Amino acid sequence: REEKQLELTLEALISQVADLKNSLVSFIYKLENEYDRLTWPSVLDSFALLSGQLNTLNKVLKHEKTPLLRNQVIIPLVLSPDRDEEIMRQTEGRVPVFSHEVVPDHLRTKPDPEVEEQEKQLITDAARISPDVAQKQIQSLNKMCSNLLEKISKEERESESGGLRQNKQTFNPADTNALVAAVAFGKGLSNRRPPGTGGSVQSGQPGAGAIIAGASGMQQVPMSGAPAQQQPMLAGVQMAQAGQPGK
């Protein structure tokens, strides 16, 4: 049962590590080949993906059914300076031989001495901080994060409101279309003359309103040889005298 559980755990770890490796390879490829068009949101997405995969890997390691891997000892059974194709396949070409030179690096269960020393130093520094000081630092950091989040939210709201103001319609399409139709085609305009401007013009005659409108701004020029009492001619249209009906 323990061997079966250990085998299932190793399969899950191998799957999680493979996903993490693929994400790292993709991210490194972007940094090396697409750095000229790489955007900051894309970098943040890659970091978020890596962080989520690391958290999943830690959950697998901390699961109650996961056996303590530190109690398992790995001992190399065969060391050879010759090229091993099986190891090449399993390591994707990174380890060509499994000799006494590479075993200490690949089978070590502790970090490098420099890294281990730095970790001890960090643990010592953290132990020197009193709980009250640590709580104050936590509160200060939380306050800074809250202020930053509030500023970001405010900028997002302002940008959204600005976009809504820019997209707001400031005219009535129906009124605009009616105005264009009236100016271009005379649609909706009346061809009747206002009262008090002279004889009435029958609305049934086509073009009468337009002729009178054009003639209203012209001067009355008496015809040569005609008496002064003769009716004036406006643009070829004989106007009726006062009190007489128009023709």
Wavefront OBJ file of the C-alpha trace (Angstrom):
o trace
v 0.000 0.000 0.000
v 2.778 2.423 0.866
v 4.572 1.616 -2.377
v 1.373 2.229 -4.370
v 0.799 5.523 -2.596
v 4.386 6.570 -3.223
v 4.042 5.665 -6.895
v 0.856 7.745 -7.273
v 2.501 10.668 -5.503
v 5.518 10.515 -7.779
v 3.287 10.454 -10.856
v 1.403 13.521 -9.640
v 4.662 15.333 -8.863
v 6.119 14.453 -12.251
v 2.993 15.798 -13.975
v 3.060 19.052 -11.997
v 6.788 19.523 -12.564
v 6.334 18.893 -16.304
v 3.657 21.621 -16.506
v 5.888 23.985 -14.574
v 8.826 23.206 -16.865
v 6.747 23.907 -19.982
v 5.620 27.237 -18.559
v 9.207 28.187 -17.734
v 10.373 27.216 -21.214
v 7.620 29.308 -22.795
v 8.409 32.303 -20.588
v 12.157 32.093 -21.273
v 11.446 31.849 -25.003
v 9.394 35.057 -24.814
v 12.163 36.857 -22.953
v 14.828 35.773 -25.415
v 12.948 36.068 -28.734
v 9.992 38.412 -28.194
v 11.517 41.000 -25.886
v 11.000 43.806 -28.420
v 7.203 43.400 -28.458
v 6.702 41.926 -24.987
v 4.221 43.848 -22.841
v 4.077 44.114 -19.084
v 0.594 42.517 -18.794
v 1.931 39.493 -20.689
v 4.845 39.217 -18.247
v 2.439 39.435 -15.302
v 0.281 36.691 -16.827
v 3.336 34.435 -17.134
v 4.305 35.108 -13.513
v 0.751 34.421 -12.360
v 0.741 31.106 -14.223
v 4.069 30.076 -12.662
v 2.901 31.123 -9.210
v -0.294 29.081 -9.524
v 1.605 25.999 -10.659
v 4.064 26.330 -7.767
v 1.181 26.614 -5.313
v -0.388 23.478 -6.777
v 2.915 21.633 -6.449
v 3.207 22.685 -2.804
v -0.336 21.506 -2.126
v 0.554 18.094 -3.526
v 3.632 17.931 -1.307
v 1.702 19.033 1.794
v -1.252 16.733 1.207
v -2.062 14.373 4.048
v -1.852 11.330 1.786
v 1.562 12.293 0.447
v 4.294 10.229 2.133
v 7.327 11.945 3.591
v 9.712 12.016 0.675
v 12.577 13.025 2.948
v 12.468 9.533 4.426
v 13.120 8.017 1.016
v 16.769 7.414 0.153
v 17.994 7.274 -3.444
v 21.082 5.190 -4.055
v 22.682 4.907 -7.511
v 23.016 1.273 -8.493
v 25.183 1.682 -11.594
v 27.724 4.400 -12.413
v 29.246 4.400 -15.845
v 31.289 6.931 -17.847
v 29.675 5.687 -21.056
v 26.793 7.411 -22.800
v 23.393 6.157 -21.639
v 20.571 6.598 -24.169
v 17.835 5.866 -21.618
v 19.066 8.613 -19.311
v 19.328 10.928 -22.330
v 15.682 10.250 -23.127
v 14.423 10.725 -19.577
v 16.397 13.942 -19.058
v 15.594 15.295 -22.560
v 19.259 15.326 -23.495
v 20.517 17.208 -20.443
v 22.423 14.305 -18.812
v 24.320 12.143 -21.332
v 26.147 9.989 -18.762
v 25.494 8.953 -15.169
v 28.956 8.963 -13.672
v 30.511 9.820 -10.329
v 30.838 13.464 -11.471
v 27.158 14.180 -11.944
v 25.682 12.012 -9.185
v 26.485 14.425 -6.304
v 24.724 17.258 -8.133
v 21.646 15.375 -9.326
v 20.998 13.281 -6.225
v 21.676 15.820 -3.520
v 18.891 16.356 -1.014
v 20.182 19.622 0.422
v 20.731 22.999 -1.252
v 24.128 24.442 -2.040
v 26.182 25.496 1.004
v 25.901 29.174 -0.004
v 22.131 28.965 -0.299
v 21.878 27.071 2.964
v 23.932 29.748 4.723
v 21.724 32.530 3.365
v 18.604 30.675 4.482
v 20.002 30.330 7.996
v 20.802 34.040 8.057
v 17.255 34.940 7.045
v 15.820 32.668 9.726
v 18.086 34.284 12.343
v 17.048 37.807 11.295
v 13.389 36.859 11.405
v 13.774 35.423 14.914
v 15.231 38.699 16.212
v 12.065 40.648 15.385
v 9.619 40.837 18.263
v 5.949 40.011 17.675
v 4.894 43.639 18.263
v 7.373 44.967 15.697
v 6.360 42.285 13.240
v 2.684 43.163 13.713
v 3.408 46.868 13.120
v 5.310 46.046 9.961
v 2.447 43.871 8.756
v -0.070 46.646 9.428
v 2.115 49.194 7.651
v 2.464 46.928 4.629
v -1.277 46.245 4.560
v -1.977 49.988 4.704
v 0.373 50.657 1.808
v -1.257 47.901 -0.226
v -4.742 49.233 0.563
v -3.786 52.764 -0.522
v -2.269 51.438 -3.723
v -5.363 49.374 -4.510
v -7.592 52.380 -3.825
v -5.581 54.553 -6.220
v -5.707 51.882 -8.908
v -9.479 51.493 -8.484
v -9.954 55.271 -8.635
v -7.962 55.531 -11.861
v -9.979 52.679 -13.376
v -13.255 54.383 -12.451
v -12.080 57.705 -13.886
v -10.963 56.075 -17.116
v -14.287 54.237 -17.446
v -16.302 57.414 -16.791
v -14.148 59.322 -19.292
v -14.791 56.676 -21.907
v -18.537 56.870 -21.255
v -18.466 60.671 -21.618
v -16.625 60.397 -24.913
v -19.063 57.813 -26.248
v -22.167 59.761 -25.164
v -24.235 60.968 -28.147
v -24.598 64.768 -28.264
v -27.058 65.091 -31.158
v -30.381 63.737 -32.376
v -30.020 61.782 -35.640
v -33.685 62.354 -36.540
v -33.332 66.141 -36.258
v -30.108 66.078 -38.270
v -31.707 64.043 -41.058
v -34.751 66.335 -41.131
v -32.524 69.434 -41.374
v -30.452 67.945 -44.195
v -33.602 66.923 -46.094
v -35.063 70.422 -45.693
v -31.911 72.187 -46.916
v -31.127 69.821 -49.784
v -34.603 68.884 -51.049
v -36.983 71.354 -49.374
v -38.758 68.548 -47.603
v -41.296 69.757 -45.068
v -41.145 73.440 -46.148
v -44.361 75.342 -47.056
v -44.660 77.067 -50.484
v -47.353 79.542 -49.336
v -46.511 83.241 -48.994
v -47.123 84.911 -45.663
v -50.098 87.285 -45.511
v -49.611 91.016 -46.272
v -46.963 90.676 -48.958
v -49.178 91.192 -51.960
v -51.496 89.116 -54.024
v -51.945 85.494 -53.165
v -50.402 82.812 -55.292
v -52.139 79.588 -55.901
v -50.323 76.791 -54.143
v -51.215 74.392 -56.884
v -48.893 76.112 -59.368
v -45.485 74.404 -59.284
v -42.563 76.636 -58.561
v -44.633 79.698 -57.742
v -43.358 79.983 -54.185
v -39.750 79.682 -55.339
v -40.199 82.346 -58.051
v -41.780 84.811 -55.632
v -39.135 84.138 -53.011
v -36.431 84.881 -55.563
v -38.206 87.942 -56.835
v -38.823 89.524 -53.450
v -35.238 90.744 -53.213
v -35.161 92.393 -56.705
v -35.818 96.026 -57.407
v -38.852 97.119 -59.395
v -37.666 98.362 -62.778
v -40.235 100.144 -64.938
v -40.301 99.087 -68.552
v -39.305 101.623 -71.142
v -42.189 103.306 -72.873
v -44.717 102.214 -70.346
v -46.756 104.617 -68.229
v -45.809 105.155 -64.592
v -49.038 103.547 -63.430
v -48.166 100.354 -65.252
v -47.823 97.335 -63.060
v -44.168 96.458 -62.196
v -42.595 93.308 -63.566
v -40.581 91.202 -61.149
v -38.527 88.536 -62.782
v -41.081 88.140 -65.558
v -44.019 87.837 -63.183
v -46.699 90.545 -63.362
v -47.772 91.522 -59.865
v -51.360 92.612 -59.204
v -52.174 96.058 -57.951
v -53.466 96.536 -54.470
v -57.037 95.483 -54.146
v -57.050 93.381 -57.292
v -56.776 89.576 -57.249
v -53.642 88.111 -58.700
v -53.699 86.256 -61.945
l 1 2 3 4 5 6 7 8 9 10 11 12 13 14 15 16 17 18 19 20 21 22 23 24 25 26 27 28 29 30 31 32 33 34 35 36 37 38 39 40 41 42 43 44 45 46 47 48 49 50 51 52 53 54 55 56 57 58 59 60 61 62 63 64 65 66 67 68 69 70 71 72 73 74 75 76 77 78 79 80 81 82 83 84 85 86 87 88 89 90 91 92 93 94 95 96 97 98 99 100 101 102 103 104 105 106 107 108 109 110 111 112 113 114 115 116 117 118 119 120 121 122 123 124 125 126 127 128 129 130 131 132 133 134 135 136 137 138 139 140 141 142 143 144 145 146 147 148 149 150 151 152 153 154 155 156 157 158 159 160 161 162 163 164 165 166 167 168 169 170 171 172 173 174 175 176 177 178 179 180 181 182 183 184 185 186 187 188 189 190 191 192 193 194 195 196 197 198 199 200 201 202 203 204 205 206 207 208 209 210 211 212 213 214 215 216 217 218 219 220 221 222 223 224 225 226 227 228 229 230 231 232 233 234 235 236 237 238 239 240 241 242 243 244 245 246 247
